[in-house]
Every structure is written in structure tokens, then in C-alpha cells.
Amino acid sequence: MDASLSKILARKLVVYPDPAKFSRTCVADSNFQKSSSELARARPSMQWQVSREVVLSFSVGIAVALAIEQLWQRYSDDTLRSKFSFRSYLARSTSSRATRHGHIEHNNTPANSLTALRPLGAGIESTIGNTPLIVLKSLSQLTGCTILAKCEFLNGAGQSPKDRVALSIITRAEAQGQLTPHSGDTIYEGTVGSTGISLATLARARGYRAHIFMPSDQAFEKSDLLVKLGAVVERVSPAPIVDPLHFVNRARSAAARHTQDENTEGRGLFADQFETEANYQAHFEGTGPEIFAQAGGEVDAFVAGAGTGGTLSGVALFLREKVPACRIVLADPQGSGLYNKVKHGVMFHSLEREGTRRRDQVDTVVEGIGLTRSTRNFEVGREEIDDAVKVSDAQAKNMAKWLVENDGIFVGSSSAVNCVAALQTALKLGPGHKVVTILCDSGMRHLSKFWAQVGDVGGDAKTTLEDIIEGHNLA
């Protein structure tokens, strides 16, 4: 207790003499000549004086007690706030970090505290973005680098990075008056699946219809899901982009016919994911800043494949501004021409005209990334690309199996390609660097095609680093 407070209480809690004893003492005093009748008259006055002092002391005691209680409550509240503030800081600072000597510390605590909760959101749109950035522990330990993966399969609408693109396309079209909710307006798109799923989900959420064209060589899980989401789905034969029957060209034509037909309700909007600025801008404004912040502003390399080129370009343009020394690396599957575009400036052999190659099923088992032509979204960030890694189907399949065996992460083909390229980039850079890549979607959408070729994992971890690098056939 405070010394000054003790003194105050000591002064207030003085013990006063008993009135009867006081009267006897006064009578005995030779200098005190009051009569007994006078003493009798004086006794009530002394008793009132004593009672008044006791009441006053009791009141002061209550006031002091209340003041102490308020001070204690304030101290407790400040301590509690400091406790939560420190816990929040500790969680942020220790989530994942690495020293330049390759020693990696991980935060294995589940994100179940109050500080990790999202704020109240409005609709499925609020579940898009702010996805986790995690350490791929097995690959990090293998290389001595910190290999981080942006979990874009945890976006809440279509469970892929295409959620960001689809929302960007729709909101921009609404702002420009090209879409009106609940008016019969229909969104048309040519897609291998993921963008279509995101568009179909958000179209339903915002009062539109969706009509999707996709190549017939894509996994049936995707087209089946699109139908369940209420979209009209047309699976068409693969064709070169210069052919009017290419799935993208079919979608463009269908949207134009819809708008021109006076007997058809609403208008048709061609989403145009390959060429629209809304694509790469969604990643420049969202994915890039999130990676930069979550990685603590330290990114030595960013590795990603290109389906439209939007993710790679958008993130590359943002990181180049913030971390000029960051290396941008393209992850490209077999059958795609983008590797040659980055390395040699042309898609294919000089005798083959760019954009005329037919994407057949035998080109690659990988879906979602790889192009046989250049797009506006790829070109806008192409000058930022420092290197490219070609990934074979066997390497991708072995990486997918490795991630399940060692990390419990079940991803699709494009994510596996990204991780192979991230691994090779980390090995090339050497220990102590931080490499970021993208986990695009879950393996659940690749069961009938990609994972059918990968096969069952089994109980023991058998895949090796050599299997991944060399692309051994493990089937």
C-alpha cells in the first residue's frame, strides 16, 4: 500500500477514550473542579463528538476503498490489454521467419485466437483475398531456403486465384454500367475451368447468369461443378487461337449474339480474362501487396506459372517496385511455349507461326497454366521476368506426391509445377534465401486426370529429391 495512503488512514483511525473512564479521570484531577452535574451535562456532548468522528472515519474508509478498487480495476485492464497486444505481436513476428543461415523457425500454433479471426463479411465476396502464406517445411529444410506458398486455393468462392480476377472483372463491369443485377445479364467466358468456376459462383451471388466454354480435354470435375453452380457449360474440341472455334473465340461470339438479340433477356458480357486489365490489376492490388506484407518485405524470388499471365505479371509489377532485386521466375509446363518466349524471344521454332499450335491432350497432363500464344496480361509483365523453368509432367507428378508424403498438402497440377520451379530456383540461389510461389487449387479438381496418373501415395514417404529433379517415372 502507498505510504501516503497509510498515513492518511492512520490519522483517520484514531482510538478515542471511553467516556466513562474519561469522566473518572477528570474528577480525580485536582485542577478539574467541575461538579458531577456539570460532568453529566458534558457527557452527551462528548459522546456526540466521538460518534461524529467515528462516522466520519468510516465514510473516509469507504471512499478510500472505492478509490483503491478503481485503481486496481484500471491496472488490471491495462495489463490485460498489454497481454493481448504482446500476444498479437508475438504471433505476427514468429509466424514464419528464417535467418540468412537457413535456420527456419515455424509457428505451429493453429490460427484459432481472436486476433486471427476475420471481421464480419458481406457475402461470399468477402472471403476472397487475404489468403495465408505458409512455409513449405519439407522443401525449405531440403534447400536451406525459406520456400513460402501463397494458399490461393483457400479463396472462398471458387477456391483459386481466379476468384480475385472474377470479382475484379464483375465489379469493374458494374461500375461501367455493363452489368445490371437481376436483369438477365449473362457472363460469357472461355476457360479451362478455374476462372469459369469463380465467375459462375460470383455471378449467382450478384444476380447474373454464366455461360462457359471449355476444352473437352479438361478434367470432368470442373465441368460437373460448373453445372452444379447453375452455369451453362459447353465442352468443345481444342483448336488454335486463330480458329473461330477456339473456346475463347466461341465465348466472345456468344456474348455478342446475346447482346444483339432483341428477343433475349439482358445483355451478354464477354469476361475476356486473357486480355482484360482487370486480371493483372487484381493481383497488383491484392496478391502482390499481401505477399510483400506477409513475407515481411523480404522476397528474393517469386515463382509462378502463367495461364493468362495475370498472376505472374500483377505480382511481378508490384514486387519490382518494392523489392527491385527480387527475381521473377516463370514456371512453365511441357507443351507450353512461354519458356521459349522468355529464354529465346519466340514461342516455337522459327518455322512455326506463333499461336497456331493446337493444344492437344498429349501435350501435357497439367491444367490451368501454359500457353501456346502470348496474351496482354502476360506481356504487361514480361519485361520483369528474369528466368524461366521448364517442368515436365513426371516432375510435376512426383512433386505432387512429395507434398502429400511430407507436408500433407494435396494440390493440383499447376501448383505442383510451381513448386518444382520454386525448388529449382531455391537450389540455384543457395541457402538463406526466401522464395515465394503459389498454390493455385486443390487436388480434388484433378482426380480423374492428373491424380489418376500420379497414383496412390501409400503409407511411407518414398519420393526423393532426385525423383523430382530428374523426373523419374514412379507410376
Summary of the structure (lengths in Angstrom):
residues: 475
radius of gyration: 36.5
end to end distance: 76.4
largest distance: 138.2
contacts: 1565
relative contact order: 0.10
helix: 50%
strand: 12%
